[in-house]
């Protein structure tokens, strides 16, 4: 097959080449090379073509780039109280992986072919707390006791039990072992901080080390949970090295705390830290497809205008988004996963161990989520992460 990129060469060429390559990959087409062909076009809309026929114009390629790179979000200038993109009122749909659908529709593939490729779900957990005796945890528990409004946290009695967090993690690991699944845990590696957004434990605390060792002993994977201020202070490499020093393992996986990262520097910062897979691109308040795709894709290094070796696995579902619901429903996750299956994608889902301690119903819900993944035919194996160092 002869796929070509026709356009006037300009500063956007590398970005369009990246967008075109991802579209082809999402359509099940993986060209070894995507040649550039100079073409003088009066309308400037030549783009991705096959056998001389233009199937995707440059405006569409630019739209794909702006969505995948999150440049579309930057252009809004909207920021929430955490300094992230404010996704409270989205101006575009989040419910569908439109980039995958566009690729399948326009580039000669079809839904059946995509479904035949199968789909993958990565089960992940963010360890935000290692002990309920941490001062901020105790303050929240005390507030829960005296406040007139609901506070989503442990009761004071449970918080005063120093083993509460550890017991919840052990129960979670036992559940996953019984069900025969492996998951990926992200741990903070900054020093403990008492500020509003400080890390709630130090990786060298005995409570944190016991948690990390329990995770590894259970055969699970361990990654870095980049701290709140890591993006401004450039702390990713230091934190990855600190984690490697504590647990004696090279760190290859990452998700940012609070999903707070700089999209224009994400690729370069991950490369500098030695990260190979990032799991940060997801919504803080919604379930859905933040980058418009349900597929794994290489990040684009905006600072150096090139494709990055770091791969992104989109986050589409997070338990805390639905923690205030009266019941834990499978419907939101099932709706998303059916779309991931339809386009043959790879995504991650997130469950916080401390929420299991706060609401024990989450154990049953998580087990039903795993059963749902299996019923839909999802591949839950994590060996693809280990085999791509």
Protein Blocks (a to p, Z undefined) as FASTA:
>chain_A
ZZdddddddfklmmmmmmmmmmmmmnopacfbdcddddddfklpaccdeehiafbdfklm
mmmmmmmnommmmmnopacfkopacfkbacbdfkbcfklmmmmmmnopafklmmmnopad
ddddddfbfbfkbmklmmmmmmmmmpmbdcddddfklmmpmklmmmmmmmmmmmmmmnop
acdddddfbdcdfbfkbcfbdfkbmklmmmmmmmmmnopacdddddfklmmnopmmmmmm
mmmmmnopacfbdcdehiiacfklmmmmmmmnopabdckbccfkbgcjfkopabdcdddd
fknopadfbdcdddfbdfklmmmpmbdcfklmmmmmmmmmmnopaddddddfklmmmmmm
lmmmmmmmmmmmmmnopafbfklmmmmZZ
